[in-house]
Amino acid sequence: MPPEPDISGLNTSRRYNQWLGGKDNYSAERESTATIVSVLPNMMAAAREGRAVVLRAVRHLVADRGIRQILDVGAGRPLSPNVHEVAQSENPASRIVYVDNDALVGVQHRGTTVSGSDGVTEFVDGDLLDVERLLADEQLRAVIDFSQPVAVLLGSVLHLIDDDQRAHDAVRALIAALAPGSYVVIVHGTFDTLPSEVQSKVRALIATGEHGVYRARSRDEVAAFLDGLEVIEPGIVSSVEWQPGEETTTSVADAMCWVAVARVP
Ligand SMILES: C[S@@+](CC[C@H](N)C(=O)[O-])C[C@H]1O[C@@H](n2cnc3c(N)ncnc32)[C@H](O)[C@@H]1O
């Protein structure tokens, strides 16, 4: 039996889905969102920019850099278009594995991730903080061939890990498994772009512990995840500066985000 949704408390993955325009959220998420938006009026638009840049990076990697395999870690609830739709529209043979540690995300993905005749789309329950187990997963290894290039997506997930050491160890372990020519995409929340009085208010809100973990990191801290990799143009920039599209409407200040796409040499 799939797990019953627990709607008694805040679920940050459901709240994020609300920010992206999804309908699967309850009073705990709506109340938390209202409080956050009172301090950060552009939070929902920033989330949408963060999501949009993941899809632009996927299109670029598949269309222009020959990527055929994608591992989307911390995939979130499915929204259309999702990563497999963008990748397979560029190359129908694209192979995608979504990973999330929220069991309900898995239930929702299983209803929507349908493999086409050429490509493969799969969901695997897994934890970024247990990379060894994740990479040993048979279902994952049936789709992803680690002797060939893979794009690993870490979209808005690293800032949900408070412990710097564990976050770095996890990313390092993932990178170590990748063949040359692979890519890592990081979309990471930051408060670098906010005025100091707003930063203080947001940090006070996070410190209440009522709104879930949000470990905003500076540009240098994000860069440290990519040690030894070649960050491709335009470098580590705001989501709104990374190959901006028609949907890009927010300012760098309001986007509150660092994005990097880096190649494994
Ligand atoms: C904010 S959503 C991001 C979704 C998507 N990657 C995007 O960029 O739009 C973060 C997701 O990461 C998942 N998550 C958080 N910590 C995780 C972990 N340690 N391992 C795997 N997934 C995790 C959450 O359950 C949530 O669905």
The ligand as a Gaussian input file, in Angstrom:
#p B3LYP/6-31G(d) Opt

LIG

0 1
 C       12.894000      21.944000      -3.446000
 S       12.605000      20.375000      -4.128000
 C       13.505000      20.515000      -5.667000
 C       12.876000      19.760000      -6.802000
 C       13.612000      19.815000      -8.127000
 N       14.957000      19.276000      -8.020000
 C       13.681000      21.210000      -8.685000
 O       14.786000      21.734000      -8.856000
 O       12.647000      21.792000      -8.988000
 C       13.729000      19.384000      -3.183000
 C       13.413000      17.906000      -3.179000
 O       14.557000      17.252000      -2.616000
 C       14.111000      16.189000      -1.799000
 N       15.181000      15.910000      -0.830000
 C       15.534000      16.617000       0.272000
 N       16.595000      16.055000       0.874000
 C       16.922000      14.960000       0.137000
 C       17.906000      13.945000       0.265000
 N       18.786000      13.968000       1.282000
 N       17.964000      12.967000      -0.668000
 C       17.064000      12.945000      -1.683000
 N       16.090000      13.868000      -1.851000
 C       16.019000      14.866000      -0.961000
 C       12.823000      16.692000      -1.178000
 O       11.994000      15.619000      -0.771000
 C       12.233000      17.508000      -2.330000
 O       11.334000      16.725000      -3.083000

